[in-house]
């Protein structure tokens, strides 16, 4: 009988996909318990995002100045 559980030759490695599902479920649960403030994929705080936006803006200004000098 072939199917989900019918073949006795299935080893533990055939169930590799269960671990990612469990991890995703735990991550979603953790995020909901924390009120959406927590993330499993390295979420950044507002201060970090503000600092990164400032750095990006400064880099764009420097690139613009370099382009002006090359003209």
C-alpha positions in Angstrom: 0.0 0.0 0.0 1.7 3.2 -1.2 0.7 6.5 0.3 1.6 8.8 3.1 2.2 6.1 5.7 1.9 2.9 3.7 5.5 2.3 2.6 7.7 1.1 5.4 10.9 2.1 3.6 10.3 5.8 4.4 13.0 7.0 6.7 13.2 10.1 8.9 14.7 12.0 6.0 11.5 11.8 4.0 9.9 14.1 6.6 12.4 17.0 6.1 9.6 19.4 5.1 8.0 19.1 8.6 10.8 21.1 10.4 10.4 24.2 8.2 6.7 24.2 8.7 7.1 23.9 12.5 9.6 26.8 12.5 7.3 29.0 10.4 4.4 28.3 12.7 6.5 29.1 15.8 7.6 32.4 14.1 4.1 33.4 13.3 3.0 32.6 16.9 5.9 34.5 18.3 5.1 37.6 16.2 1.4 37.5 17.1 2.1 37.2 20.8 4.5 40.1 20.7 1.8 42.2 19.0 3.5 42.3 15.6 6.6 44.0 16.9 8.8 40.9 16.7 10.0 39.2 13.6 12.0 36.0 12.9 13.8 37.4 9.9 15.9 40.0 11.6 13.5 42.9 11.9 15.0 46.3 12.5 13.7 48.9 15.0 12.6 52.4 13.9 15.8 53.9 15.0 17.8 51.6 12.8 15.6 52.3 9.8 15.9 56.0 10.3 19.7 55.8 10.5 19.8 53.6 7.4 17.6 56.0 5.5 19.8 58.9 6.5 22.9 57.0 5.3 21.3 56.2 2.0 20.3 59.8 1.5 23.8 61.0 2.2 25.3 58.4 -0.2 22.9 59.6 -2.9 24.0 63.2 -2.3 27.7 62.2 -2.6 27.0 60.3 -5.8 25.3 63.3 -7.2 28.2 65.5 -6.3 30.6 63.1 -7.9 28.5 63.1 -11.1 28.6 66.9 -11.2 32.4 67.0 -10.9 32.8 64.6 -13.8 30.8 66.9 -16.1 
